[in-house]
């Protein structure tokens, strides 16, 4: 049996929903979680770099 990643772990969640190229997955998740009416659904997202460099700490 293959062991899957636990998406409740921050690292796993970020790998699935926070990577550039995974915007369709993030959109589907947000619209499903928020249960928005069809006319108010989120249609696009932009994933920004979430890393904080030392000079910004």
PyMOL Python script that loads the backbone (N, CA, C, O; Angstrom):
from pymol import cmd

cmd.read_pdbstr("""\
ATOM      1  N   UNK A   1       0.842  -1.180   0.000  1.00  0.00           N
ATOM      2  CA  UNK A   1       0.000   0.000   0.000  1.00  0.00           C
ATOM      3  C   UNK A   1       0.891   1.249   0.000  1.00  0.00           C
ATOM      4  O   UNK A   1       1.853   1.330   0.764  1.00  0.00           O
ATOM      5  N   UNK A   2       0.573   2.200  -0.843  1.00  0.00           N
ATOM      6  CA  UNK A   2       1.337   3.442  -0.937  1.00  0.00           C
ATOM      7  C   UNK A   2       0.900   4.404   0.159  1.00  0.00           C
ATOM      8  O   UNK A   2      -0.292   4.634   0.362  1.00  0.00           O
ATOM      9  N   UNK A   3       1.886   4.965   0.866  1.00  0.00           N
ATOM     10  CA  UNK A   3       1.575   5.933   1.908  1.00  0.00           C
ATOM     11  C   UNK A   3       1.509   7.328   1.279  1.00  0.00           C
ATOM     12  O   UNK A   3       2.449   7.751   0.607  1.00  0.00           O
ATOM     13  N   UNK A   4       0.411   8.033   1.493  1.00  0.00           N
ATOM     14  CA  UNK A   4       0.228   9.362   0.933  1.00  0.00           C
ATOM     15  C   UNK A   4       0.635  10.424   1.939  1.00  0.00           C
ATOM     16  O   UNK A   4       0.693  10.168   3.142  1.00  0.00           O
ATOM     17  N   UNK A   5       0.918  11.623   1.433  1.00  0.00           N
ATOM     18  CA  UNK A   5       1.277  12.745   2.291  1.00  0.00           C
ATOM     19  C   UNK A   5       0.052  13.263   3.028  1.00  0.00           C
ATOM     20  O   UNK A   5      -1.035  13.334   2.453  1.00  0.00           O
ATOM     21  N   UNK A   6       0.215  13.622   4.283  1.00  0.00           N
ATOM     22  CA  UNK A   6      -0.864  14.206   5.073  1.00  0.00           C
ATOM     23  C   UNK A   6      -0.942  15.688   4.731  1.00  0.00           C
ATOM     24  O   UNK A   6      -0.031  16.449   5.056  1.00  0.00           O
ATOM     25  N   UNK A   7      -2.040  16.110   4.067  1.00  0.00           N
ATOM     26  CA  UNK A   7      -2.163  17.489   3.613  1.00  0.00           C
ATOM     27  C   UNK A   7      -2.390  18.482   4.743  1.00  0.00           C
ATOM     28  O   UNK A   7      -2.401  19.689   4.504  1.00  0.00           O
ATOM     29  N   UNK A   8      -2.572  17.996   5.976  1.00  0.00           N
ATOM     30  CA  UNK A   8      -2.691  18.906   7.111  1.00  0.00           C
ATOM     31  C   UNK A   8      -1.329  19.421   7.539  1.00  0.00           C
ATOM     32  O   UNK A   8      -1.240  20.375   8.312  1.00  0.00           O
ATOM     33  N   UNK A   9      -0.272  18.802   7.046  1.00  0.00           N
ATOM     34  CA  UNK A   9       1.074  19.267   7.329  1.00  0.00           C
ATOM     35  C   UNK A   9       1.351  20.431   6.384  1.00  0.00           C
ATOM     36  O   UNK A   9       1.125  20.331   5.178  1.00  0.00           O
ATOM     37  N   UNK A  10       1.845  21.543   6.947  1.00  0.00           N
ATOM     38  CA  UNK A  10       2.057  22.760   6.179  1.00  0.00           C
ATOM     39  C   UNK A  10       2.894  22.519   4.927  1.00  0.00           C
ATOM     40  O   UNK A  10       2.562  23.033   3.859  1.00  0.00           O
ATOM     41  N   UNK A  11       3.961  21.757   5.037  1.00  0.00           N
ATOM     42  CA  UNK A  11       4.842  21.507   3.900  1.00  0.00           C
ATOM     43  C   UNK A  11       4.074  20.825   2.764  1.00  0.00           C
ATOM     44  O   UNK A  11       4.188  21.226   1.606  1.00  0.00           O
ATOM     45  N   UNK A  12       3.309  19.816   3.093  1.00  0.00           N
ATOM     46  CA  UNK A  12       2.556  19.076   2.073  1.00  0.00           C
ATOM     47  C   UNK A  12       1.507  19.971   1.420  1.00  0.00           C
ATOM     48  O   UNK A  12       1.340  19.943   0.201  1.00  0.00           O
ATOM     49  N   UNK A  13       0.807  20.758   2.217  1.00  0.00           N
ATOM     50  CA  UNK A  13      -0.215  21.656   1.692  1.00  0.00           C
ATOM     51  C   UNK A  13       0.408  22.645   0.720  1.00  0.00           C
ATOM     52  O   UNK A  13      -0.134  22.898  -0.356  1.00  0.00           O
ATOM     53  N   UNK A  14       1.560  23.206   1.110  1.00  0.00           N
ATOM     54  CA  UNK A  14       2.251  24.187   0.270  1.00  0.00           C
ATOM     55  C   UNK A  14       2.734  23.558  -1.040  1.00  0.00           C
ATOM     56  O   UNK A  14       2.693  24.205  -2.086  1.00  0.00           O
ATOM     57  N   UNK A  15       3.183  22.319  -0.990  1.00  0.00           N
ATOM     58  CA  UNK A  15       3.651  21.643  -2.193  1.00  0.00           C
ATOM     59  C   UNK A  15       2.516  21.408  -3.187  1.00  0.00           C
ATOM     60  O   UNK A  15       2.724  21.484  -4.398  1.00  0.00           O
ATOM     61  N   UNK A  16       1.330  21.124  -2.682  1.00  0.00           N
ATOM     62  CA  UNK A  16       0.201  20.842  -3.572  1.00  0.00           C
ATOM     63  C   UNK A  16      -0.482  22.128  -4.036  1.00  0.00           C
ATOM     64  O   UNK A  16      -0.739  22.294  -5.228  1.00  0.00           O
ATOM     65  N   UNK A  17      -0.778  23.038  -3.104  1.00  0.00           N
ATOM     66  CA  UNK A  17      -1.593  24.204  -3.434  1.00  0.00           C
ATOM     67  C   UNK A  17      -0.803  25.495  -3.646  1.00  0.00           C
ATOM     68  O   UNK A  17      -1.361  26.465  -4.158  1.00  0.00           O
ATOM     69  N   UNK A  18       0.467  25.541  -3.272  1.00  0.00           N
ATOM     70  CA  UNK A  18       1.208  26.787  -3.319  1.00  0.00           C
ATOM     71  C   UNK A  18       2.303  26.867  -4.358  1.00  0.00           C
ATOM     72  O   UNK A  18       3.091  27.812  -4.343  1.00  0.00           O
ATOM     73  N   UNK A  19       2.376  25.918  -5.244  1.00  0.00           N
ATOM     74  CA  UNK A  19       3.420  25.918  -6.272  1.00  0.00           C
ATOM     75  C   UNK A  19       2.899  26.521  -7.566  1.00  0.00           C
ATOM     76  O   UNK A  19       1.760  26.286  -7.971  1.00  0.00           O
ATOM     77  N   UNK A  20       3.765  27.307  -8.209  1.00  0.00           N
ATOM     78  CA  UNK A  20       3.405  27.827  -9.524  1.00  0.00           C
ATOM     79  C   UNK A  20       3.144  26.644 -10.459  1.00  0.00           C
ATOM     80  O   UNK A  20       3.903  25.674 -10.472  1.00  0.00           O
ATOM     81  N   UNK A  21       2.086  26.733 -11.223  1.00  0.00           N
ATOM     82  CA  UNK A  21       1.687  25.638 -12.108  1.00  0.00           C
ATOM     83  C   UNK A  21       0.527  24.836 -11.537  1.00  0.00           C
ATOM     84  O   UNK A  21      -0.141  24.101 -12.263  1.00  0.00           O
ATOM     85  N   UNK A  22       0.288  24.978 -10.235  1.00  0.00           N
ATOM     86  CA  UNK A  22      -0.819  24.260  -9.592  1.00  0.00           C
ATOM     87  C   UNK A  22      -2.019  25.167  -9.336  1.00  0.00           C
ATOM     88  O   UNK A  22      -2.855  24.863  -8.486  1.00  0.00           O
ATOM     89  N   UNK A  23      -2.106  26.264 -10.056  1.00  0.00           N
ATOM     90  CA  UNK A  23      -3.213  27.199  -9.871  1.00  0.00           C
ATOM     91  C   UNK A  23      -4.587  26.550 -10.075  1.00  0.00           C
ATOM     92  O   UNK A  23      -5.508  26.856  -9.317  1.00  0.00           O
ATOM     93  N   UNK A  24      -4.765  25.666 -11.067  1.00  0.00           N
ATOM     94  CA  UNK A  24      -6.077  25.025 -11.222  1.00  0.00           C
ATOM     95  C   UNK A  24      -6.483  24.193  -9.992  1.00  0.00           C
ATOM     96  O   UNK A  24      -7.660  24.139  -9.636  1.00  0.00           O
ATOM     97  N   UNK A  25      -5.518  23.560  -9.362  1.00  0.00           N
ATOM     98  CA  UNK A  25      -5.807  22.777  -8.149  1.00  0.00           C
ATOM     99  C   UNK A  25      -6.228  23.704  -7.023  1.00  0.00           C
ATOM    100  O   UNK A  25      -7.183  23.416  -6.302  1.00  0.00           O
ATOM    101  N   UNK A  26      -5.516  24.822  -6.868  1.00  0.00           N
ATOM    102  CA  UNK A  26      -5.847  25.806  -5.839  1.00  0.00           C
ATOM    103  C   UNK A  26      -7.218  26.408  -6.079  1.00  0.00           C
ATOM    104  O   UNK A  26      -7.996  26.569  -5.138  1.00  0.00           O
ATOM    105  N   UNK A  27      -7.529  26.745  -7.327  1.00  0.00           N
ATOM    106  CA  UNK A  27      -8.850  27.293  -7.658  1.00  0.00           C
ATOM    107  C   UNK A  27      -9.966  26.316  -7.297  1.00  0.00           C
ATOM    108  O   UNK A  27     -10.969  26.705  -6.699  1.00  0.00           O
ATOM    109  N   UNK A  28      -9.790  25.071  -7.657  1.00  0.00           N
ATOM    110  CA  UNK A  28     -10.804  24.060  -7.355  1.00  0.00           C
ATOM    111  C   UNK A  28     -10.985  23.914  -5.847  1.00  0.00           C
ATOM    112  O   UNK A  28     -12.111  23.802  -5.361  1.00  0.00           O
ATOM    113  N   UNK A  29      -9.876  23.915  -5.106  1.00  0.00           N
ATOM    114  CA  UNK A  29      -9.952  23.799  -3.653  1.00  0.00           C
ATOM    115  C   UNK A  29     -10.681  24.992  -3.036  1.00  0.00           C
ATOM    116  O   UNK A  29     -11.580  24.815  -2.214  1.00  0.00           O
ATOM    117  N   UNK A  30     -10.296  26.201  -3.431  1.00  0.00           N
ATOM    118  CA  UNK A  30     -10.914  27.406  -2.870  1.00  0.00           C
ATOM    119  C   UNK A  30     -12.406  27.459  -3.160  1.00  0.00           C
ATOM    120  O   UNK A  30     -13.205  27.746  -2.268  1.00  0.00           O
ATOM    121  N   UNK A  31     -12.784  27.185  -4.394  1.00  0.00           N
ATOM    122  CA  UNK A  31     -14.201  27.231  -4.751  1.00  0.00           C
ATOM    123  C   UNK A  31     -15.006  26.144  -4.040  1.00  0.00           C
ATOM    124  O   UNK A  31     -16.156  26.374  -3.665  1.00  0.00           O
ATOM    125  N   UNK A  32     -14.419  24.974  -3.853  1.00  0.00           N
ATOM    126  CA  UNK A  32     -15.117  23.903  -3.136  1.00  0.00           C
ATOM    127  C   UNK A  32     -15.230  24.230  -1.649  1.00  0.00           C
ATOM    128  O   UNK A  32     -16.282  24.026  -1.043  1.00  0.00           O
ATOM    129  N   UNK A  33     -14.152  24.733  -1.067  1.00  0.00           N
ATOM    130  CA  UNK A  33     -14.151  25.031   0.369  1.00  0.00           C
ATOM    131  C   UNK A  33     -15.078  26.198   0.703  1.00  0.00           C
ATOM    132  O   UNK A  33     -15.768  26.171   1.722  1.00  0.00           O
ATOM    133  N   UNK A  34     -15.095  27.214  -0.144  1.00  0.00           N
ATOM    134  CA  UNK A  34     -15.905  28.403   0.124  1.00  0.00           C
ATOM    135  C   UNK A  34     -17.358  28.239  -0.302  1.00  0.00           C
ATOM    136  O   UNK A  34     -18.215  29.013   0.125  1.00  0.00           O
ATOM    137  N   UNK A  35     -17.648  27.250  -1.132  1.00  0.00           N
ATOM    138  CA  UNK A  35     -18.997  26.968  -1.627  1.00  0.00           C
ATOM    139  C   UNK A  35     -19.671  28.232  -2.170  1.00  0.00           C
ATOM    140  O   UNK A  35     -20.810  28.543  -1.824  1.00  0.00           O
ATOM    141  N   UNK A  36     -18.948  28.944  -3.020  1.00  0.00           N
ATOM    142  CA  UNK A  36     -19.480  30.169  -3.607  1.00  0.00           C
ATOM    143  C   UNK A  36     -20.477  29.844  -4.710  1.00  0.00           C
ATOM    144  O   UNK A  36     -20.339  28.822  -5.382  1.00  0.00           O
ATOM    145  N   UNK A  37     -21.489  30.705  -4.909  1.00  0.00           N
ATOM    146  CA  UNK A  37     -22.400  30.498  -6.040  1.00  0.00           C
ATOM    147  C   UNK A  37     -21.622  30.580  -7.350  1.00  0.00           C
ATOM    148  O   UNK A  37     -20.577  31.228  -7.414  1.00  0.00           O
ATOM    149  N   UNK A  38     -22.124  29.930  -8.386  1.00  0.00           N
ATOM    150  CA  UNK A  38     -21.407  29.835  -9.653  1.00  0.00           C
ATOM    151  C   UNK A  38     -20.987  31.211 -10.187  1.00  0.00           C
ATOM    152  O   UNK A  38     -19.887  31.355 -10.720  1.00  0.00           O
ATOM    153  N   UNK A  39     -21.843  32.206 -10.050  1.00  0.00           N
ATOM    154  CA  UNK A  39     -21.529  33.533 -10.584  1.00  0.00           C
ATOM    155  C   UNK A  39     -20.499  34.299  -9.749  1.00  0.00           C
ATOM    156  O   UNK A  39     -19.974  35.317 -10.200  1.00  0.00           O
ATOM    157  N   UNK A  40     -20.208  33.820  -8.544  1.00  0.00           N
ATOM    158  CA  UNK A  40     -19.232  34.494  -7.681  1.00  0.00           C
ATOM    159  C   UNK A  40     -17.970  33.675  -7.440  1.00  0.00           C
ATOM    160  O   UNK A  40     -17.162  34.023  -6.579  1.00  0.00           O
ATOM    161  N   UNK A  41     -17.795  32.598  -8.187  1.00  0.00           N
ATOM    162  CA  UNK A  41     -16.622  31.742  -7.997  1.00  0.00           C
ATOM    163  C   UNK A  41     -15.338  32.463  -8.380  1.00  0.00           C
ATOM    164  O   UNK A  41     -15.334  33.352  -9.232  1.00  0.00           O
ATOM    165  N   UNK A  42     -14.269  32.069  -7.745  1.00  0.00           N
ATOM    166  CA  UNK A  42     -12.948  32.602  -8.045  1.00  0.00           C
ATOM    167  C   UNK A  42     -12.527  32.029  -9.396  1.00  0.00           C
ATOM    168  O   UNK A  42     -12.628  30.823  -9.621  1.00  0.00           O
ATOM    169  N   UNK A  43     -12.059  32.886 -10.288  1.00  0.00           N
ATOM    170  CA  UNK A  43     -11.717  32.426 -11.633  1.00  0.00           C
ATOM    171  C   UNK A  43     -10.217  32.444 -11.913  1.00  0.00           C
ATOM    172  O   UNK A  43      -9.759  31.806 -12.861  1.00  0.00           O
ATOM    173  N   UNK A  44      -9.448  33.166 -11.101  1.00  0.00           N
ATOM    174  CA  UNK A  44      -8.006  33.170 -11.306  1.00  0.00           C
ATOM    175  C   UNK A  44      -7.295  33.499  -9.997  1.00  0.00           C
ATOM    176  O   UNK A  44      -7.835  34.193  -9.135  1.00  0.00           O
ATOM    177  N   UNK A  45      -6.090  32.993  -9.870  1.00  0.00           N
ATOM    178  CA  UNK A  45      -5.247  33.270  -8.716  1.00  0.00           C
ATOM    179  C   UNK A  45      -3.822  33.484  -9.209  1.00  0.00           C
ATOM    180  O   UNK A  45      -3.436  33.004 -10.275  1.00  0.00           O
ATOM    181  N   UNK A  46      -3.053  34.212  -8.414  1.00  0.00           N
ATOM    182  CA  UNK A  46      -1.639  34.395  -8.702  1.00  0.00           C
ATOM    183  C   UNK A  46      -0.875  33.939  -7.466  1.00  0.00           C
ATOM    184  O   UNK A  46      -1.076  34.468  -6.373  1.00  0.00           O
ATOM    185  N   UNK A  47      -0.014  32.973  -7.641  1.00  0.00           N
ATOM    186  CA  UNK A  47       0.776  32.463  -6.528  1.00  0.00           C
ATOM    187  C   UNK A  47       2.064  33.267  -6.449  1.00  0.00           C
ATOM    188  O   UNK A  47       2.874  33.264  -7.375  1.00  0.00           O
ATOM    189  N   UNK A  48       2.238  33.954  -5.330  1.00  0.00           N
ATOM    190  CA  UNK A  48       3.435  34.752  -5.104  1.00  0.00           C
ATOM    191  C   UNK A  48       4.439  33.944  -4.307  1.00  0.00           C
ATOM    192  O   UNK A  48       4.077  32.951  -3.676  1.00  0.00           O
ATOM    193  N   UNK A  49       5.691  34.355  -4.329  1.00  0.00           N
ATOM    194  CA  UNK A  49       6.733  33.679  -3.569  1.00  0.00           C
ATOM    195  C   UNK A  49       6.491  33.902  -2.074  1.00  0.00           C
ATOM    196  O   UNK A  49       6.547  35.044  -1.617  1.00  0.00           O
ATOM    197  N   UNK A  50       6.224  32.846  -1.300  1.00  0.00           N
ATOM    198  CA  UNK A  50       5.926  32.994   0.123  1.00  0.00           C
ATOM    199  C   UNK A  50       7.173  33.027   1.006  1.00  0.00           C
ATOM    200  O   UNK A  50       7.068  33.232   2.216  1.00  0.00           O
ATOM    201  N   UNK A  51       8.328  32.830   0.425  1.00  0.00           N
ATOM    202  CA  UNK A  51       9.568  32.772   1.209  1.00  0.00           C
ATOM    203  C   UNK A  51      10.006  34.161   1.626  1.00  0.00           C
ATOM    204  O   UNK A  51       9.910  35.108   0.845  1.00  0.00           O
ATOM    205  N   UNK A  52      10.490  34.287   2.858  1.00  0.00           N
ATOM    206  CA  UNK A  52      10.982  35.556   3.373  1.00  0.00           C
ATOM    207  C   UNK A  52      12.505  35.476   3.402  1.00  0.00           C
ATOM    208  O   UNK A  52      13.083  34.631   4.086  1.00  0.00           O
ATOM    209  N   UNK A  53      13.138  36.361   2.654  1.00  0.00           N
ATOM    210  CA  UNK A  53      14.601  36.409   2.644  1.00  0.00           C
ATOM    211  C   UNK A  53      15.119  37.052   3.926  1.00  0.00           C
ATOM    212  O   UNK A  53      14.397  37.802   4.582  1.00  0.00           O
ATOM    213  N   UNK A  54      16.340  36.767   4.276  1.00  0.00           N
ATOM    214  CA  UNK A  54      16.920  37.294   5.517  1.00  0.00           C
ATOM    215  C   UNK A  54      16.849  38.813   5.610  1.00  0.00           C
ATOM    216  O   UNK A  54      16.645  39.359   6.694  1.00  0.00           O
ATOM    217  N   UNK A  55      17.013  39.493   4.491  1.00  0.00           N
ATOM    218  CA  UNK A  55      17.010  40.948   4.557  1.00  0.00           C
ATOM    219  C   UNK A  55      15.620  41.519   4.853  1.00  0.00           C
ATOM    220  O   UNK A  55      15.492  42.711   5.131  1.00  0.00           O
ATOM    221  N   UNK A  56      14.574  40.679   4.795  1.00  0.00           N
ATOM    222  CA  UNK A  56      13.215  41.140   5.079  1.00  0.00           C
ATOM    223  C   UNK A  56      12.701  40.687   6.444  1.00  0.00           C
ATOM    224  O   UNK A  56      11.565  40.999   6.802  1.00  0.00           O
ATOM    225  N   UNK A  57      13.488  39.980   7.191  1.00  0.00           N
ATOM    226  CA  UNK A  57      13.017  39.473   8.490  1.00  0.00           C
ATOM    227  C   UNK A  57      12.971  40.614   9.489  1.00  0.00           C
ATOM    228  O   UNK A  57      12.602  40.407  10.645  1.00  0.00           O
TER     229      UNK A  57
END
""", "prot")
cmd.dss("prot")
cmd.show_as("cartoon", "prot")
cmd.util.cbc("prot")
cmd.orient("prot")
